[in-house]
Amino acid sequence: MSVRVLLVDDQPLMLVGLGILIGDTDDLEVVGQAGDGHEAVRLVRELRPDVVVMDIRMPGMDGIEATRQATAEPDPPKVLVLTTFDHDEYVYGALRAGASGFLLKSMALDAILEAIRVVAAGDALIAPSVTRRLIADFAGTSATPAAPEPDAEPAADASPIAGITSREQEVLALVGQGLSNTEIAERLVISAATAKTHVARLFAKLEARDRVHLAIIAFETGLVPRRR
């Protein structure tokens, strides 16, 4: 079964280019194209695609509102935002609207194809540079914990990662670097299914909402070093 993809962009050349790129694959299929958000929502309802590759800046309804409406549909598609602009308001807006991925058009074409497959499989994927900034922003606005009382005993197993295995720590560190399950599998020389299982266990053990939340934990616990 091919992944059914709806392309949404107000630049005809982008639609043509992505259409040709996806047409050369065996497991992806373009089922429709839209040039604005209104048309995108209409085609989501009409065509029921598996994945929508969504631009943000478009005339009429923008990609964020289109994402919000598309993901509110019964049995909604996964939305992969693909844009030239990585401004914070776009990133946060897209994620709040329900997007499963946020990539930049400057990324390698193979990476875009793999991202479509990743979100179709139910995973989330955010461009590593964007993930790093989201984490840094979170860390910078988080309140500094109060210093313990001089006579207070340290809490046992206070670290949120105290209960995970060393392999899960390795996987968590790679999630914190913005790697997908496939990339994690390649880095650790394990199968993609095993990588996905490790990530699923991390979600459960750390009570994480999504991959960005996992990345924040990796950052806060020092598994991903801070940039200075």
Disulfide bonds with the S-S distance in Angstrom:
none
